[in-house]
């Protein structure tokens, strides 16, 4: 199994007026192609910091992050942006859709950092796959919560990433839409991608191949 994401002894701390918070305390993790890993833990345990470090959005204080055989934190800021676009898809609880863009244009924002001649064709294909063909011209305020998350999923998949990072993607959804999202993540892994999901929801974690727990910045078997 090819390794898609590897963290080796990653440390990250934040200084606050009341002291130092160790958000990641020697975290090591390996996720291979075709693997779906879930991380559970209470608020403040370091889950989001883990996701940010894995997503090349927050440089650790020490340790190594390797994605698809490369160490992205050795790249320049501009190179890291291109690396993220080429290798990583993000799915968030709050969707982060651009409110004044329609569904098609929201999905196509993923191509801004990685232009491709067939981007619109692929975007339309994903929109149809997620049952949004009739909504392609609608802005987010005209969509249901479930439709917004499906649009966000389409955007995350546009550039054919190797790694999907999902931060509480079912947190705002009803059971039916939540299952659709989790089925999509599981399908992505089945097709050879790697998934890292952070969640409070044990049902969501139940879709994974491996469930881990994070507390006080440390990662352990669930």
N, C-alpha and C positions, 0 to 999 in steps of 0.2 A: 504493500500500500504506500503510495507516494505521500509524503508529508506536505500538507498545504500550509499549516500554521504551526509554528513552534515558538514558545516562550521559554527562556532559560533563566531561572533565578532573577526574575524581574522585580525591581524595587521602585516604588513611587511614594513619596510623602508630600504632605502639604503643611506649611506652617500657618498656624492660626493664633490669634491673641491668647487663647487658653492652652496652647501647646502644639505639639506636632502630631499630625494624624498619619499613620502608616497605612495608606490605601492599598498598596500591594507590598507584601512582605515575603519576598523570595518565591514568587509565583512561577511555577513551571507547568507547561501544558503543551501537549502535542495533539493535533487533529489531522487525520489523514483524509485523502480523497475518498468520498463516499461515506463520510462519518458525520453524524449529527450529535453534537455535544450540548448539553444544557447545564447552566450554572444557576443554582438557587442560593438565596441568602437574604438576610434582613436588609433593610435600608441602611446605608452607611457601611456596608460590609466590604465594599470595594469592587462590586460587580461592574458598575458603569466605568470606573477607571480601567478595569481589565479590558472592557470592550473598546474604550478609547485608545488604549495602547495597542491592542490588536488591530485596530482600524487605522493606524498610522496617523492618529489625530493628537496624540499626547505622548511626547517622548519620555521614556522612563528615566529615573535617576541613574539606574544601573541595570545590568542584565542585557540579554540579547533577544530581539524579536526577528524571526525569520518567516517570510511569506513566499511560498513558491520558490524556495531556494535562494532568495535574496534578502539582504538586510536593509530594509527601506529607510531606517533612521540614519544610515550612512549617506543618503542622498540629500541633495539640496531641497529646499522647500518647494521649488517649482517641480523638480523631479518627483518628489513625493506625491504631489497632486496628480501627476500623470500616472504614477504607480497605483494610487488608490483607484483611479478611474478604470484602469486596465484589469485590476485583480480583485477588487472588493466591492460588494454591494451592501448597502445599509437599509435596514427596515426599522423604523422607530415607532414608538407608541403614539406620538403626536403627528405622525405622517410627514410633516415638514414639506408640504406641497406649497408652491408659490400661488398665493390667493388670486392673482389677476391673470394667471395662465390657465388655459383649458387643459383637459386631461392629456391630450396628445402632446402639447407643448411641455407640460410638466414631465412626462416620460422622457421627452427628448432633451431635457436639461442634463441628463446623464451623459449625453454625447458632446456637451460643450468642451469637456476636457479631453475627449477621445473621439474626434470627428470620424465619421465613416460614411461612405456613399450610400450604404443600405440602412442607415440608422432609422429613417422614417418608416421604411418597409418593416423593419424588425419591431419598431414601436407599435405600429398598427397591428402586427401579428400578436404581440403580447396583450394589447388592449382587447383584442377579440378573444384571446385565450381566457382572460379574466372576466369575460362577460360585460365589457364596457364599450363595445363598439358603438352602441347607440348614445353613449355619453361622452364620446371623444371630444366634442365641441363644448362641453360644459365646464365651468370653473368649479373649484372645490366647494364653494358655498352652496352649489346646486346639487351636490352629491350626498348620499347617505354616508354614515361613518364607515360602513363596510366597503362601500365603493371607493372611498378615499384611501383606505388601506390597500385595496387591490391596485389602485393607481400607483401607490408607493411601491408595491411589489413589482409591478411592471417596470418602473423606473430602475429599481435595484437590479433587475435582470438584464437590462438593455445591453450592457457592454459585455455580456457573457462572462461574469466574474468567476473566479475559482473559489472565492470565499464569500459567504453571506454572514453578516453580523446582524443579529436581531435583538433589539432592546425592548422588552415587554410588548411585543407586536400585537398581542391579543388583549392588552389591558383595557382598551376602550370598546371592545367588540362583544357582540352577543355570541352565543355558543356556536351558531351556524357559521357566522363569518370567521370566528376564531378558528374553527376546525378547518375552514378553507385555507387560511393562512398557514396553519401548521402542516396541512397536507402538502402545500406548495413547498415549504421548507424541507419536508421529508422527501418529496419528489426530487428536489434539487440535489440532495445528498445521494439519492438512489442513482441519479444520472452522473455521479462522479464528483460533484462539488463537495465542499466542506461547509458545515454550518456551526456557528457558535451562537447560542441563544441564552440570554440572561432573563430570568423571570422569577416572579413570586408564586406563580401558578403551578402547583404540582401536576395538574392535568396537562398543561403545556409541556412540562418537563418529561411527561410520560411518553411523548412522541419521539424522544431522543434515543440514540443508541447507548449513550453513557451520560449519567447524571452526576454532577459534582456539586459541592457545597462550598460557599465562600463565607468566611466569618473573620472579622478583624484583620482583613488583608491577606488571609491565608486560604489556599485552595486545597480541598481534600475530597476524597470519594464521598458521594452522597449517601 
